[in-house]
């Protein structure tokens, strides 16, 4: 899945492999800092051993430098705003700050879309926290439409 960014520079999008572990872990930690205590490495090892109904893509430039990643899964349960099953769900996407705005996210999402179509999906969903305006803008730019906003609550029972 080779593509070019908006400047014509090649971007290679490929399924994650064992050799991607260090870069993937670092980017996952940048996106989700709470998993930096070894959780990301353990999850990556599990995904590499058995991806199940997921796809995990790494974007690299022509020099092999990691630029970003996307993780997606088939969800067979209810997905907010969707009417079909399974639904491809973008579990996470990250592009290094210096590569943002160059088409890396678009290339990663394009790779997930192709995978989703191969698995019979007609809908592709994602989510973002209410206050993550950069993510909202990226999703809109990539053709996603907002379906609803949700705030979750909990009460500890003693």
trRosetta pair geometry for C-beta under 8 A, 3 or more apart (Angstrom, degrees):
i j d omega theta_ij theta_ji phi_ij phi_ji
1 12 7.4 111 81 -169 66 51
1 13 4.0 -54 101 75 116 100
1 14 6.5 177 40 -75 95 50
1 57 7.8 -38 64 -141 148 128
1 107 7.5 139 144 178 107 94
1 110 7.6 167 -172 103 123 100
1 111 4.9 72 168 -102 166 107
1 114 7.4 -173 -107 39 127 152
2 10 6.0 -17 -171 -162 107 105
2 11 7.1 154 -159 80 57 49
2 12 5.3 -25 -105 -106 81 66
2 13 7.2 -179 -86 24 28 73
3 10 7.5 141 84 -154 33 57
3 11 5.0 -21 72 63 83 99
3 13 6.5 22 9 -4 106 114
3 103 7.1 -134 126 142 121 121
3 107 4.3 -165 56 -120 145 117
3 110 7.0 90 -64 66 155 147
4 7 8.0 -129 165 72 94 48
4 8 5.2 -13 177 -148 133 35
4 9 6.3 141 -158 66 79 28
4 10 5.7 -49 -100 -94 70 44
4 11 6.6 143 -123 10 16 85
4 103 7.4 22 115 97 47 156
5 8 7.2 -45 67 22 65 17
5 9 5.0 -6 35 57 108 87
5 10 7.9 -9 -1 60 79 1
5 11 5.4 94 -48 -35 86 119
5 102 4.1 -1 -170 158 138 92
5 103 3.9 168 -141 48 65 117
5 104 6.6 -12 -102 -52 113 67
5 107 7.5 -72 -87 -28 67 132
6 101 7.8 -62 27 148 137 63
6 102 5.8 -140 27 -158 93 47
6 103 4.8 156 -27 -34 80 119
7 102 6.5 -37 3 -146 104 98
9 61 6.5 -13 149 -148 120 102
9 62 6.5 -114 -177 -13 87 113
9 102 7.5 -20 51 178 117 125
10 61 7.1 113 86 -167 69 55
10 62 4.7 86 60 -72 107 98
11 59 5.6 -11 -177 -164 107 104
11 60 7.4 147 -162 73 58 36
11 61 6.5 -40 -106 -103 60 52
11 67 6.8 -71 -136 41 103 154
11 102 8.0 146 -67 122 131 105
11 103 6.7 -156 -10 102 151 101
11 104 6.0 -169 -135 -106 148 69
11 107 4.9 175 102 11 139 177
12 59 7.1 149 77 -155 49 50
12 60 4.8 -20 61 63 101 90
12 61 7.6 134 16 -137 86 3
12 62 7.7 119 -19 -88 104 41
13 57 5.4 7 -174 -177 92 124
13 58 7.5 167 -147 80 49 39
13 59 5.4 -18 -96 -98 74 75
13 107 5.2 -164 -50 148 131 104
13 108 6.1 -178 -123 -93 125 52
13 110 7.6 156 22 73 172 95
13 111 4.5 -143 147 -58 141 143
14 17 7.5 -23 127 -14 115 104
14 57 6.8 150 77 -149 24 76
14 58 6.1 -25 65 58 76 85
14 60 7.5 -18 20 14 106 109
15 55 6.7 -92 -112 -160 95 82
15 56 6.5 73 -158 70 70 65
15 57 6.2 -58 -98 -98 39 61
15 58 7.8 38 144 14 14 84
16 20 4.6 -121 -152 72 80 147
16 24 5.7 54 -137 -83 134 147
16 44 7.6 -99 146 -153 147 97
16 47 7.3 31 77 117 133 121
16 48 6.9 -95 115 -88 103 90
16 56 4.2 -42 14 114 124 106
16 57 6.7 -149 -33 -105 81 10
16 58 5.0 101 -91 -26 77 107
16 69 7.1 31 -73 -137 121 118
17 20 5.4 104 54 -1 59 103
17 48 7.3 87 -160 -131 30 111
18 21 6.0 -14 -172 -30 47 113
18 48 5.8 100 -79 -166 70 149
20 23 5.5 -70 -166 54 65 106
20 24 4.9 65 138 -30 94 113
20 58 4.8 -134 -143 -49 145 162
20 66 7.3 120 -147 -96 89 127
21 24 5.8 -61 -137 41 23 110
21 25 6.0 25 163 -21 64 109
21 41 7.1 58 -179 -134 107 79
21 44 5.7 131 -133 135 82 141
21 45 7.7 39 -125 -71 126 69
21 48 7.4 -37 -82 -44 102 151
22 25 5.9 -55 -146 35 25 111
22 26 6.5 24 156 -17 62 107
23 26 5.8 -57 -149 37 31 110
23 27 6.3 23 157 -13 66 108
23 58 6.9 81 99 -147 124 132
23 66 3.7 144 -174 -28 140 161
24 27 6.0 -59 -147 41 28 105
24 28 6.1 30 155 -20 65 108
24 40 7.9 -172 124 163 81 111
24 44 5.7 132 107 -122 128 138
24 56 7.6 41 -140 164 140 121
24 58 6.3 -82 -79 -90 98 118
24 66 7.6 -135 -57 -143 51 152
24 69 5.8 87 -127 -81 79 156
25 28 5.7 -55 -144 37 28 111
25 29 6.2 29 156 -20 63 107
25 40 4.9 130 -140 118 76 121
25 41 5.3 18 -112 -77 134 76
25 44 6.1 -86 -73 -13 85 155
26 29 5.8 -56 -149 36 28 112
26 30 6.6 31 151 -21 63 103
26 66 7.9 122 64 82 115 146
27 30 5.5 -49 -149 32 37 114
27 31 6.5 29 153 -13 66 105
27 66 6.6 -120 -41 141 131 130
27 68 6.7 149 -153 -138 148 37
27 69 5.2 132 102 7 146 115
27 94 5.0 160 170 95 102 136
27 96 7.1 -85 -112 -65 104 84
28 31 5.8 -60 -150 42 33 106
28 32 5.9 -30 171 40 72 101
28 35 6.5 -56 141 84 107 129
28 40 4.4 153 101 -143 135 134
28 43 8.0 -169 -177 71 162 124
28 44 7.3 -147 -9 -59 157 115
28 69 7.2 -34 -60 60 77 146
28 92 7.4 54 -123 133 81 156
28 94 7.3 -172 -87 11 36 151
29 32 6.9 -74 -120 70 23 62
29 33 6.1 55 -180 -112 66 48
29 35 6.7 -130 -101 80 64 81
29 36 4.2 75 -136 -95 111 99
29 40 5.8 -106 -60 -5 80 161
30 33 7.4 14 -133 -71 15 77
30 94 6.3 128 84 -170 105 145
30 96 7.8 36 98 -106 169 67
31 92 6.0 104 139 -170 154 119
31 94 4.2 -105 -64 -78 125 134
32 35 4.9 27 116 14 111 113
32 40 7.3 152 77 -80 110 114
32 92 7.2 -57 -31 -123 119 144
33 36 5.6 -26 -167 -16 53 122
34 39 7.9 -9 121 42 68 146
35 39 4.0 -103 -156 78 84 118
35 40 4.5 104 130 -49 114 87
35 43 7.4 -25 -172 6 139 134
36 39 7.6 -1 11 37 14 91
36 40 6.6 3 -95 1 38 122
38 41 5.5 -55 -157 40 53 113
38 42 6.1 53 148 -22 78 106
39 42 5.7 -60 -150 38 32 111
39 43 6.2 28 156 -17 68 108
40 43 5.8 -57 -145 39 31 108
40 44 6.1 32 156 -20 66 108
41 44 5.7 -54 -145 37 29 113
41 45 6.4 33 154 -22 63 104
42 45 5.7 -52 -150 33 30 113
42 46 6.6 31 151 -17 63 104
43 46 5.6 -54 -152 36 34 113
43 47 6.3 32 152 -17 67 106
44 47 5.7 -55 -145 38 33 110
44 48 6.2 31 156 -18 67 106
45 48 5.9 -56 -146 38 29 109
45 49 6.3 28 154 -19 63 109
46 49 5.8 -58 -147 37 29 110
46 50 6.9 -45 174 48 64 82
47 50 7.5 -97 -144 72 22 44
47 51 5.6 44 -173 -107 71 64
47 54 6.4 -67 -139 83 105 143
47 56 5.6 66 158 -26 139 153
47 71 8.0 -67 -129 -131 159 118
48 51 7.5 26 -101 -63 18 82
51 54 5.0 -128 177 65 82 87
51 55 7.1 48 175 -92 134 35
51 56 6.6 -139 -129 5 113 104
52 73 7.8 8 99 -134 107 102
53 73 5.9 76 107 -163 84 78
53 74 4.1 -73 162 36 122 108
53 86 7.7 -106 177 -155 140 163
53 119 7.7 112 -155 -147 94 151
54 71 6.6 -9 -174 -171 118 84
54 72 6.6 159 -156 87 69 45
54 73 4.5 -31 -98 -96 83 80
54 74 7.7 -130 -74 7 42 70
54 91 7.7 -25 -134 3 112 141
55 70 7.8 8 107 106 92 94
55 71 7.5 174 88 -150 51 42
55 72 5.2 -3 54 59 91 94
55 73 7.9 -175 19 -79 61 38
55 111 7.5 -157 142 134 137 96
55 112 6.1 168 80 -117 130 72
55 115 4.6 3 -48 170 163 171
56 69 7.0 -2 -177 -175 78 111
56 70 7.5 -176 -148 91 40 52
56 71 5.1 2 -110 -109 80 79
56 72 8.0 -172 -75 27 45 59
57 69 6.4 162 87 -156 56 61
57 70 4.8 4 53 53 105 91
57 71 7.8 -165 25 -73 66 39
57 108 5.5 164 94 -144 130 83
57 111 4.9 110 -108 104 162 146
57 112 6.8 -120 0 -58 136 81
58 66 6.1 -57 -174 -130 109 99
58 68 7.7 167 -156 91 48 43
58 69 5.2 -22 -103 -102 60 88
59 66 7.2 99 78 -162 57 58
59 67 4.4 -64 108 66 103 102
59 68 4.5 11 42 56 121 82
59 69 6.9 -152 11 -74 80 37
59 70 7.9 60 -26 -7 103 92
59 95 7.4 -10 54 -112 143 86
59 99 7.9 166 108 146 128 154
59 104 5.0 126 134 -160 163 99
59 107 6.1 107 -115 90 126 120
59 108 5.5 -78 -47 -68 123 101
60 64 5.3 -10 176 -149 133 34
60 65 6.2 149 -156 69 79 34
60 66 5.6 -44 -96 -94 82 43
60 67 6.2 162 -108 2 23 91
61 64 7.2 -50 69 16 65 17
61 65 5.0 0 35 52 106 92
61 67 5.8 99 -38 -47 85 122
61 99 7.8 -143 -56 -111 113 128
66 69 7.6 -6 -173 -49 112 92
66 96 7.5 112 114 -32 75 128
67 95 6.3 -5 149 -148 83 79
67 96 5.7 -111 -159 21 48 107
67 99 4.3 150 -159 -133 103 175
67 104 4.9 -130 133 -126 126 145
68 93 7.1 25 170 -179 118 74
68 94 5.5 -168 -149 99 84 57
68 95 3.7 -28 -87 -102 139 59
68 96 6.2 -134 -67 -5 75 69
68 99 6.4 -138 -33 89 105 137
68 104 4.8 118 15 149 136 128
68 105 6.8 -78 143 -75 169 61
68 108 6.0 -87 107 -49 119 145
69 92 7.5 16 104 111 96 100
69 93 7.3 -159 96 -140 52 46
69 94 5.7 13 48 51 79 92
69 108 7.2 126 172 -131 17 140
70 90 6.7 -54 -165 -144 104 96
70 92 7.1 178 -149 95 43 58
70 93 4.6 2 -109 -107 83 87
70 94 8.0 -176 -76 23 49 56
70 105 8.0 115 -71 -142 116 60
70 108 3.9 143 -23 168 129 118
70 109 6.7 176 -109 -69 159 50
70 111 7.0 149 55 68 136 111
70 112 5.6 -98 131 -47 140 124
71 90 7.7 108 80 -167 52 54
71 91 4.5 -56 105 68 98 109
71 92 4.6 23 42 50 107 92
71 93 7.6 -153 26 -67 62 52
72 88 5.6 14 170 -179 129 92
72 89 6.2 163 -158 80 77 43
72 90 5.2 -38 -98 -102 97 47
72 91 5.9 173 -105 5 31 85
72 112 4.5 103 -12 -142 154 123
72 115 7.1 142 75 80 132 134
72 116 7.2 -67 141 -63 147 104
73 88 7.7 160 83 -153 29 53
73 89 5.5 -22 63 59 76 97
73 91 5.6 51 1 -41 101 124
74 86 4.2 14 -175 164 103 148
74 87 7.3 140 -157 68 57 36
74 88 6.3 -39 -98 -96 60 54
74 89 7.5 127 -128 13 12 87
74 116 7.9 153 -91 -122 83 76
74 119 5.9 -115 -84 146 130 150
74 121 7.1 -146 -119 -66 92 122
75 79 5.2 105 94 -66 136 118
75 85 7.7 -90 108 -133 64 85
75 86 6.2 147 68 -163 37 87
75 87 5.1 -26 61 63 95 90
75 88 7.9 130 15 -129 81 7
75 89 4.6 41 -13 -16 121 132
75 125 7.6 -57 38 54 134 120
76 85 5.3 76 -150 -174 57 114
76 86 4.9 -49 -85 -101 70 91
77 85 7.8 133 12 -122 6 127
78 82 7.7 167 -171 65 55 95
79 82 4.2 19 80 29 101 131
79 85 8.0 151 5 -94 102 80
79 87 4.4 -90 18 55 153 156
79 89 6.2 -151 -120 -82 138 117
79 123 7.5 171 78 113 135 128
79 125 4.9 166 160 33 132 162
80 125 7.3 144 64 -164 68 145
80 127 7.7 69 48 -85 125 112
80 147 5.8 156 135 98 90 133
80 148 5.8 -106 172 45 123 117
80 150 7.2 -112 -106 -28 163 136
81 125 6.5 147 71 -118 109 122
81 147 2.7 -33 -95 -157 142 164
81 148 6.2 -167 -62 3 104 95
82 85 7.9 111 127 -67 120 63
82 87 4.8 13 177 -94 169 147
82 123 4.6 142 -135 128 111 157
82 125 5.5 -84 -48 -52 126 134
82 147 7.9 -56 -36 -100 59 167
83 123 7.2 137 40 -44 64 153
84 87 6.4 130 83 -73 80 85
84 121 7.5 139 106 -151 127 59
84 122 5.3 46 41 55 170 104
84 123 5.2 152 45 5 111 118
86 119 6.8 -45 70 136 129 113
86 120 7.1 86 41 83 93 97
86 121 5.9 -65 92 -89 82 93
87 121 6.2 100 -137 -141 29 113
87 123 4.9 -37 -125 88 95 103
87 124 7.1 165 -176 -99 80 23
87 125 5.3 17 159 8 129 113
88 112 6.4 146 167 160 134 98
88 113 7.5 157 88 -107 162 41
88 115 7.3 128 -123 93 137 89
88 116 3.3 -51 -50 -111 151 126
88 119 7.2 121 -75 64 101 124
88 121 4.5 81 -24 164 96 175
88 123 7.3 -175 31 99 75 51
88 124 4.6 -19 72 -114 107 77
88 125 7.3 156 84 24 54 63
89 124 7.7 174 -82 -163 29 53
89 125 5.2 -21 -110 73 75 89
89 126 6.7 146 -165 -86 61 46
90 93 5.9 -17 178 -31 119 112
90 109 7.2 -18 -98 -115 138 89
90 112 6.4 68 -94 150 90 169
90 124 7.1 52 -30 172 97 93
90 125 7.2 -147 16 100 80 41
90 126 3.8 -12 52 -97 112 107
93 105 6.1 80 159 -136 132 94
93 108 6.1 142 -140 110 110 141
93 109 7.1 1 -111 -67 152 88
93 126 7.9 -23 -1 -136 119 138
93 138 7.9 -159 94 132 131 143
95 99 5.2 -120 174 90 98 102
95 100 5.1 128 105 -86 120 72
95 104 4.6 133 -127 89 125 127
95 105 5.2 -84 -35 -56 137 89
95 108 7.6 -152 -71 -1 100 141
96 99 4.8 67 64 17 88 107
96 100 7.4 -136 91 -33 42 80
97 100 5.7 -35 -151 -4 36 118
99 102 5.4 -84 -174 33 63 129
99 104 5.0 39 145 -19 116 150
100 104 7.4 -82 -98 39 35 117
100 105 7.6 29 -131 -22 68 115
103 106 4.9 -57 -156 45 63 118
103 107 5.8 66 145 -26 83 101
104 107 5.8 -56 -150 36 30 110
104 108 6.4 29 154 -17 65 106
105 108 5.7 -54 -146 38 33 111
105 109 6.1 29 157 -15 67 108
105 138 5.8 -63 153 -165 167 120
105 142 6.5 -97 130 -72 107 131
106 109 5.9 -56 -143 41 28 108
106 110 6.2 35 153 -24 62 107
106 141 7.9 -82 -74 126 102 100
106 142 6.1 -167 -101 -111 70 94
107 110 5.5 -51 -147 34 30 116
107 111 6.7 34 152 -21 62 101
108 111 5.7 -54 -156 31 32 112
108 112 6.7 29 149 -15 65 103
109 112 5.5 -52 -149 37 38 111
109 113 6.2 44 150 -24 67 103
109 142 5.1 46 58 -164 173 138
110 113 5.5 -49 -145 33 32 115
110 114 6.6 35 155 -20 63 101
111 114 5.9 -51 -151 32 32 111
111 115 6.6 31 152 -15 63 106
112 115 5.6 -56 -151 39 35 113
112 116 6.1 38 151 -24 68 106
112 124 7.2 116 122 -145 107 130
113 116 5.6 -53 -146 35 31 114
113 117 6.5 32 156 -19 64 103
113 124 6.2 -41 -104 -74 78 159
114 117 5.9 -53 -151 33 30 110
114 118 6.6 32 150 -19 62 106
115 118 5.7 -58 -154 35 32 114
115 119 6.6 16 152 -7 66 110
116 119 5.8 -68 -151 45 32 103
116 121 3.9 -60 175 55 92 136
116 124 5.6 61 146 -89 177 104
117 120 7.8 73 -175 -52 31 12
117 121 6.5 -86 -76 58 31 80
121 124 6.6 88 139 -70 132 73
124 144 7.7 -103 101 -97 95 93
125 147 7.8 -28 -131 -2 108 142
126 139 6.1 -155 78 -117 135 122
126 144 6.1 -54 36 -117 116 156
128 132 4.6 -120 171 74 106 124
128 135 3.8 174 -134 115 141 133
128 136 5.8 -153 81 -62 150 65
128 139 6.5 -132 -19 -26 135 138
129 132 4.5 92 59 -11 86 110
129 135 7.5 85 37 45 69 145
130 149 6.1 73 -110 -158 102 112
130 151 6.9 -4 -41 -83 147 86
132 135 4.0 16 133 23 116 119
132 136 6.5 146 100 -21 69 84
133 136 5.2 -48 -146 33 39 116
133 137 6.3 40 155 -19 68 102
134 137 5.9 -55 -152 37 30 110
134 138 6.4 31 151 -19 64 106
135 138 5.6 -52 -145 36 34 112
135 139 6.3 36 156 -20 66 104
136 139 5.9 -57 -151 35 28 111
136 140 6.5 26 153 -16 64 106
136 146 7.4 8 -147 -76 98 119
137 140 5.8 -55 -149 37 31 110
137 141 6.2 31 154 -19 66 109
138 141 5.6 -58 -148 38 30 112
138 142 6.3 18 157 -11 66 112
139 142 5.9 -67 -148 43 28 104
139 144 4.0 -54 174 57 92 133
139 146 7.8 94 108 -69 132 74
140 143 7.9 98 -179 -28 29 10
140 144 6.4 -83 -77 66 32 78
140 145 7.6 66 -114 -99 71 43
140 146 7.8 -22 -78 -32 95 91
146 149 7.6 2 -180 -53 120 81
